Amino acid sequence: MAQHDRNFVSDHEARSARVAPLSASRAAAVRTYEGRVLPRQEEDVDDQGLAFDIATMLDRRGLDRRRMLGLLTLGAAGLGLAACGDDDTASATSTSNTASTSALSEIPDETAGPYPGDGSNGTNVLTQSGVVRSDITSSFGTSTTTAPGIPMTLTLNIVDMVADDSPMEGAAVYVWHCDRDGNYSLYSDGITNENYLRGVQAVDANGDVTFTSIFPACYSGRWPHIHFEVYPSVDDITDATNAIATSQLALPEDVCDTVYATTGYEQSITNLAGVTLASDNVFSDDSGATQLATVTGDTTNGYAVTLKVGVDTSTTPTAGSAPSGGGGGGMGGTPPSGAPSGMPTDMPTDRPTSA
């Protein structure tokens, strides 16, 4: 095939030129090549244009013309290489381009557990002024107690799968997790008046929410994790039924091993040894395949935890409410002697395994 730097001629234009009706006086003088009318009657065969060259090649090889011409979006240079190669080369080029795009899986719906603090199981911290914040290490309101532990920055990238994985700008994300002792503020004995390690952020134009916190413990029966809920907007957070996604993030084992070897996390070593991602009652279905975070950093400077969260806004959430029972503190601390404000007084105080 002739090589040239002429501007691209669309297949539609080329076909139109080939099949344009001719007057009776010109029909006898029409020039053709291999049974096909030359679109540029005054030019040599080598100067008929890129579309004519490709169509000729396809006719010779018996290839699907529409499929091949679809590759024109790769540019004339790329097509020149594909057209001059053999069939295997052209096929490999197309396959490679297709394989570069991977589909994002929807984040699984998970229980909010017995310590959500969103009003679905007792007190509702989401109605309190000050809950919208990026630094959640300290309590807000009447207390300013700071939870001790290895520093951690958590970034969730929230995208709308229905809108081609575009950032869900303006949505709100509520995050909460246990402290270094495996206890939850608002619920566990001795910290029912604290609300640290809980907060809300609005999703930015890149789809991100970022929180400053501490690395959570591992308490008995559960893999180290972080809870989160996604709401349509900050205005919707006061009612837990408005959540459009409720899930949990899992932390990598190697990072947990390193953190739990530091002072203050000692009890987490034993607890982690008794559970795996495959045995955890939340992550066991797929070992947390879409919920396992990426973590970088060290115990001196802290860790950066990231996870991309695909939300299918066309589906109805199937989780979020607390399981039956609840009201206890996370193992690793002493369970509270009573239920927090707003929780039914007849609710059992043993800690359920789906926290």
Disulfide bonds with the S-S distance in Angstrom:
none
